[in-house]
């Protein structure tokens, strides 16, 4: 039972914040991944290992950032189910 349209500015704001969080994650992940070729060519194996560890942690960090933003800006934990159904 998905709504046909958003009738809540809160739901829209939450959805936008979640998209912002995903886009930030994707941009940072791509930027860091693009540096892998250079590290490989320079035989920077320690840098490569460090970057791999960081990329693995990226998702968890971005989820924490987004969760904090949702709680701060929208009091996400207190939002009723009908708001989340619209998100």
N, C-alpha and C positions, 0 to 999 in steps of 0.2 A: 504494500500500500504506500507507494511513493506519491508525494504531492505533485501536482502538475505545475505549480509555480511556488516561488518563495513568497510568503506573505509576512515574513519576519525579517526585520533588518538585523536582528541578532544572529539568526541563522546564516544570513548572507555574510555578515562580518566574520563569523566563525569559519565558514567555508573559504573565504578569501584569505584569512590568516593561515589556514592549513595549506592552501595552495602556495602562499608566500613561503612557508616553511619548506615545502617540497622543492620549490624552485631554487631556494637558497642551497639546499642540500645538493641538488643536481649540479648547480653551477660550481660549487666548491669541489665536488667530487670530480667533475670534468677538468677543472683547472689543475688539480693535483695529479690526476691521471695523465694529463698532457705532458707533465714534467718527467714521466717515466722514461721516455725515449732518451732524453738528454742525460739522465742519471745512468742509463744503461751504456750509452756511448762513452761516458766519462768513467765507466767502471766504478761508480759510486755505490757499491753494494750495501754499505751501511745506510746510506741515504735511502736506497731502494727499500730496504727492510723497514726503516722508520716510516717511510711514506705508506707502505702496505699496512702497517699497524694502525696508522692514523686513519687511513681510508676505511678500515674495518670499524673503527670507532665513530666515524662520521655519522652513521645512521642513528646510533643511540644518542649522540650529542644533539643532533637536529631534532629528534623526537622530544628530548628534554627541553630544548629551547622553545619549541612550538607549544608543548604542554604548559610551560610557565607563562607564555604569552596568552594562551587561551584562558588560563586561570586569572591572570592579572587583568586582562581587558574585558573578559566576558563572564567571569565567575563560572567557568565551565562545569564545575562539579554540581552547581545548583540549578543548572538548566534542565527544564523538564523534557521528557522523551519526545514530545511533539516538535521541539526545536531541533533535536538531534535527527529526527526523521527527515527534516527539511535539508539538513546539511548533507 
